[in-house]
């Protein structure tokens, strides 16, 4: 008789003895081996049953930390934890939301955890690298451009034992602990899907972005172009404009592009400069024949959706990103079981908003 195939998904049937209890005991045995004590002693320390000498207790806790035991360590043996969040431009709606989200999340944490927020001028990328290098925190959450200086800074402090979590835009070539954010490539493909179905005719699309040094924006544009290439040969990208979220620059570039591409059927804005798009459409009187798709749900995009200027916006759920980023580091330092945020995950999904799901609830 031939060999019986594995179960679907290549998952083999677990043996009868492979239970959460036995797996947990195996982990305790590992801690016991590293600490040089018995399993019963490890059990007493981690479950706070007492009757263990302080020196032995420290050995067990140190061993559990070394093995990154996936459970909350006894509160009495936690040292204070300082986390630094490095962001940019608090004047922009996205970062205003992130800032508030970190403040709200931090207020729910144990007093031993301090969340420090720093803002750097993104026009001077070296400042972000410098801020990372001089941090006095135990770990860093950073939104940064994918530049050698920033990657080198992340590499440096990681080598020194300080984990880094990237937020909103990833730095995958750095040794960061985790990336917390949406799938930007998928968001760009989603924008292309809706653009082609909302446009009244074939033609070119004008793309406005912030800066391609941010991987998030490059991925959104890559997804947008790839979907068009794969599915809609009669719709293409006319030009890509880097407005750097500067209202005046973004508006000027868009006006020039709209005047230069009279056949443009849409604008895809990957940046925060949605008000600049509105102004350019008004100036050129193109609001009625151009489909406008953008990102983030703010007071401005809500207004533009309701008045018909904007077709839809793709929101990256920054509040959930803030909670998830903190959650990753709390787990890394042994706070996870007690501090974990409900529903948080570093795999954050995006939300799509149109005119009808941003209006006040209608009662029938």
N, C-alpha and C positions, 0 to 999 in steps of 0.2 A: 504493500500500500504506500502511496506517495506521501510526502510530508504535508501536513495540514497547513493551509495558508494562514497568515496572520489575520487578525481581525481588521475591519476597515480602518484606513488611516495608518496602517502599519503598527497599530497598538496591540501588544501582546497581552493576553490575560494575565493579571497579577496573580502571584502565588497566594495560597491561603494565608501564609504568615506575613504577607506584605501589606500591613495595615498602618494607618496613621500612628497608632500606638507604638508599633515596632520600629517604624522609621524614626519616631521621636526619640525612642530609647537608643537607637543607633547614634543619633546626633549627640545625645548626652554622653555616650561612651567616648565619642571623639573629644568632647570637651574635657572629660575626665582624664583621657590619655595625655592631652596637651598640658593640663594643669598638674598632672601627677597625683591625682586623688581618685577616690572611688566614685562610682556612679551615684551612690546614695548621697554622697557629699554634694555633688553637683546638683542633684535634685533638691536638696535642702536649701542650697544657696539661691538657685534660680526661682524657686517657689516660696522663698522667704519664710522657711520653717524654723530658722534659728539654730542655735547650738553648734555654730561653726566659728572657729577662731577668725578674727579680722584678717590676719595674713593669708589664711587659706581662702577666705572669701575673695580677697583681691586676686589671687591666682585664678580662681574659677571665672571671675568676671573678665579678667584680661584674656583668658583662653576663649571665652565666648565671643568677645570682640574680635579676636584674631581670626576666628573661624566664621565671623559674620553670621552668627546664629540668628535665624529668622524669627525672632521673638523679642518682646520688650524686656530689657534688663531691669533688675530691681532699681526703683527710683533712688534709693539711698546711695547707690554707687554711680550715679550719673554725674558727670561734671557738667558745668554750665556750657551751653552750646551757642555759639554766635554764627549766624548765617548772613552773608552779605549779598544783596540783590543789586546788580549793576544794570541800569536802564539808561535810556536817553530821552530827551525832549518831553518833559512832563506836560508841555503845552498841547501835545497831540492827543486826540481822543483815545487812541489805543493805549498809550502809556499812562494816561490819566486813569483809565480803567484798571490797568495792571497795578498801578501804585495803590489805588484804593483797595484792590483785592488783596494785596499783600498786607496792608494795614489791618483789614478785617480778619484775615486768616491768622495773623500773628496774635491778635487779641484773644484768640481762643486757645493758645498754646500755654504750656506750663511756664512759670516764671523763669525757669532755668534756661529757656530758649529765647534768644534775642534775634530779631530779624532787622537788619540794618539796610536801608535803601540809599543807593548812591546814583547820581545822574551825571553823565559825561556828555560832552559836546561831540556828536557824531561826525561833525565836519573835521574833527581832529582825531582820527582813529587811534593815534598813539596814546591818547588820554585813556581810552578804554584799556589798552594793554598795560599802561602804567598803574591804573587803578587795581587791576587784577594782581599785579606783582607786589603791590604794597599792602594788600589787604591783611588785616589782623584777625579776620574771621577764620573759623574752622572749615568753612566751605563756601563756595561762591555759586550764585545763580546769575547767568549773564546773557544778555542780548547783545550780540556783537557782529561786526562785519567779518567776512571770511578773508582776512588779510594775514600775511605772515607774522606781523607783530602780535596780533591777537592770539593766533594759534601758538606761537612761541611762549606767550605769557601763560596760557592755559597749561601747556606742557610743563613749564617750569614749576608752577605751584602744585600741579598734580604729582610731579616727581617728589615734591616735598611733603606729600601726604595729605594735601587739601583737595578733596573731590570737587569737581565742577559739573554743574548741570547747565546745559544750554537751553534757552527759552525762546520760543517763537521762531527763531531761525537757527539752524543747526551749524555746528562746526565739526563735521564727521571725520575730518583728517586730524583732529586733535584727540588726545586721550581722555575726553570728557567722560564722566560717569554715565550720563544719560542725556537724551534730548527729550524735552517736553514741548509738544506742540502738535499742530495738525499736519496732515499730509498735503503740503502746498502744491505738489505736482497734480494730485487728484483734484484740488480746488480749481486749478487752472483748466483742467480738462472739463470740469463741471461748468465753468464759465463759458467755455467754447460750445458745449452742448446746448446751453440755453440761448446763447447768442444766435446760433444758426436757426433755432426754432422761433425766435422772436423777430428776427430781421425780416423786413418786407420784401427784400430782393437780394440777389447776390452782390458781392462787392467787398472792398477792403475794410479792415478794422484798424483803428488807431489804438495803440497800447501806450498807456501812461504808467510809469513805474517810479519807484523811489530811487533806488540805487542798486545796480546789479552786483555790487560787492556783498549784499545780503543774499545768502543762498535762498531764503524764502521767496524773494521776488523773482530770482532767476528760475526757480522751480515752477512758480505759477505761470510764468511766460512760456517755459518749456512745455508744460502740460497743455496750455492753450494752443500753442502752435502744433504740437504733435496730434492733438485731437482733430484739428482742422485738416492737417495733412492726411490723416487716416480716413476721415469721414466726409469732408466737404470741400471738394476741389474748387468750388466757385466762391469760396470765402477765404480770404488770406489776410495776413498781417501787413499793413501798409508801412508802418514805421513804429519804432519803440523810442519813447521819449523818457529821459531820466530827469524828473522834476524835483527830486530830493525832498519831497513833501514841503517845498517852498511855494506858497500860494501864488505869488506874482510870477515866478519862473514857470510853474506848471501851467498857469492860465495862458501866458504868452506862447509857450510851446504848442499848446493845444489849439489856440486860435490860428497860428501859422499852419499847423497840420490840417485843420478843418478847411481852411481856405485853399490849401494846396491839394486837398483830396476831396473834391466836390462830390465824388461818388461814394464817400465813406458811409458805411451802413451802421457802424457801431463804435463805441469807445469801451475798452476794457481797462479799468484802473486798478492796478495792484497795490497802489499806495493809499495814504490817508488823505490825499488832496482831493476829496470829493466835492468840496465847495468850489474849488478852482474849475472842476469840470462843469459844474452848474453855470458858473460865470462865463466860461468860454462858449457854452451852448447858447446862452442868452445873447452874447455879443454877436455870434455868427448866425443867430436865428435858425439853429439846426436841431433844436430840441424835439421837434415833431417827427423827424425822419431818421434820427440816430438812436440806436439802442444803447443805453448806458448801464453797464454792469460793473460793480465795484466790490469793495471789501469793507467789513466792520459795520456793526450796528451802533450808530451814535445818534445824538439829537439831530445832527445834520442829515444823515442818510435816512433817518426815519421821516423827516420832513420831505426829502426829495422823493422817497418812495410814495408817500401819500399824495403828493401833488403831481405825480406822473413823470417827473424828470428822470427818475432812476427806475430801471426795470426790476432789478433785484440786487441784494448785497449778500456776500458770503462772510459770515462772522466766525472768527476763530476761537470764540469762547475764552477770552483772556482770564476770566475769573477762575475757571476750572484749571487753566494752565498754572496759575499762581499756586493754587492748592496742591496740584499734583507735583510741582517742582519742590515745594516744601516737604511733601509726603515722601518723595524719593530720598531726600537727605535725612529726614527723621528716621526712616527705615535704616539707612546706612549707619546711623549713630546709635541704633538700639532703642529708638522711641516709638517704633511703628505700631505695636499692639495697642498702646494707650492713645497715641496721637493721630492715628490714621484718619484722614478726611473721608467721609462717606462718598463712595462713587468716584473717588479720584483715581486717575490713571495717567501714565505718561503718554498713552495713546489717545490723544484728545481728538474728538470729532468736530467737524465744522457744521454750522447751521446755515440754512438758506432762508432769507426773509424777502418777501415781496409786499406789495401794497396791502394785501388783505390780512396778513398775520402780524402787522405792526399797528393796526387800527385798534381803538378801544373795543372791548368785547361787545358784540351785538346780542342782545337778548331777544329771543323770538317768543 
